Amino acid sequence: MPESSPRLEVESLDLGMGVRGVLLELIEPQTRAPITGPEAARIWAAVVPGLAAGEPWALDFFAHLDRVRDFLRGRGIFFRDSEIAVVENPQTEILPGIIERLEGETFGVRAGAAVTAGDMALEGALGHRGVDAYQEAYSRYSFCAVCDFENGFLTVLSGQLWASEVIRRVRAALEGLQVEVARPE
């Protein structure tokens, strides 16, 4: 456990060509090192559904699929098996375990009504191009996000969420956890 409370820094990103993003970085404030492991998994497991704010959401796994599928099946976690593995609205109690076990993978999150309708075009594109597929699809969702939890990052692509709204949502989601949420200094 770090000597000080973890810090979740939230900042706007200009990704060029009209693509707006918000970067969330979970760090130990004194060293600026990424926080990983069980503590980080609990924090990210609160952040992700908090960002969705009650809308349907899903985790998209598109790399090392055999390992991911084996893990999900071994834990009895329901997932849609297409060109990728999609876990829709995972239960709150299992989400930290998923994140902790798979934090070394880069995977995605998306939220919005289009999740429940299914998006085979996006899932196929994720299977072929990885997270780059979100750039063309994020406008159909409240947000799409790239999870790089091993390095302490979550990058949100959204036409609806500004950094200030992300901060509001994650502060509410993290209430009760000792995490400082702020813009970078």
Beta strands, then each sheet from edge to edge (+ up, - down):
strand 1: 7-14
strand 2: 20-27
strand 3: 57-61
strand 4: 80-81
strand 5: 85-88
strand 6: 107-111
strand 7: 143-148
strand 8: 153-157
strand 9: 180-182
sheet 1: 4+ 5- 3+ 6- 7+ 8- 2+ 1- 9-
end
